[in-house]
Amino acid sequence: MKYWRETIAVTQRILIELLRRKRSLIFWSIFPISVLILNGMILAERAKLSISKINP
């Protein structure tokens, strides 16, 4: 139980600091989305390549 309280306290502290610095909060909300989009584009391109190898 102590571990969970410490984890929640650290999480709250991080969120408070992010809210104080709006620019950092914007970055941390855009960064994961952009990584997911980039990863999806890479996977889609790799799928096209593997399909084109099967069907010449």
Backbone torsions as a table, in degrees:
resi	resn	phi	psi	omega
1	MET	NA	-36.3	179.1
2	LYS	-62.9	-39.1	179.5
3	TYR	-59.3	-44.1	-179.1
4	TRP	-66.6	-39.3	178.2
5	ARG	-63.9	-40.7	178.3
6	GLU	-66.5	-40.1	178.6
7	THR	-62.8	-44.2	179.0
8	ILE	-65.3	-38.9	179.4
9	ALA	-64.2	-42.0	178.8
10	VAL	-66.0	-41.9	178.8
11	THR	-61.3	-44.1	178.2
12	GLN	-61.7	-41.9	-179.8
13	ARG	-62.5	-42.9	179.0
14	ILE	-63.4	-44.9	-179.9
15	LEU	-64.1	-39.1	177.9
16	ILE	-62.7	-43.8	179.0
17	GLU	-65.2	-38.4	178.0
18	LEU	-66.0	-38.1	179.1
19	LEU	-68.4	-30.8	177.3
20	ARG	-69.6	-33.1	-179.9
21	ARG	-109.3	93.0	-174.5
22	LYS	-60.3	-38.5	-178.2
23	ARG	-62.3	-42.3	179.0
24	SER	-65.5	-38.8	178.7
25	LEU	-63.6	-41.1	178.1
26	ILE	-63.4	-43.9	179.0
27	PHE	-59.8	-46.6	-176.8
28	TRP	-73.0	-13.5	173.6
29	SER	-90.4	-29.5	-179.8
30	ILE	-83.3	-36.7	-174.7
31	PHE	-56.8	-51.9	-179.3
32	PRO	-63.1	-36.5	179.8
33	ILE	-64.8	-44.1	-179.7
34	SER	-66.5	-36.3	177.3
35	VAL	-65.1	-42.1	178.3
36	LEU	-63.9	-41.6	178.7
37	ILE	-64.7	-45.5	179.2
38	LEU	-61.6	-43.6	178.5
39	ASN	-62.2	-41.8	177.9
40	GLY	-63.4	-39.6	178.5
41	MET	-65.8	-40.8	178.9
42	ILE	-64.8	-44.9	179.4
43	LEU	-64.0	-38.6	178.9
44	ALA	-65.4	-40.5	179.0
45	GLU	-66.7	-40.2	178.1
46	ARG	-65.8	-35.3	178.0
47	ALA	-65.4	-39.8	177.4
48	LYS	-62.2	-42.3	-178.7
49	LEU	-64.8	-42.9	-178.3
50	SER	-70.1	-33.1	177.0
51	ILE	-68.7	-40.5	-178.9
52	SER	-68.7	-27.8	176.0
53	LYS	-69.8	-35.3	-179.4
54	ILE	-73.3	-43.1	-178.6
55	ASN	-109.6	91.8	-177.8
56	PRO	-73.1	NA	NA
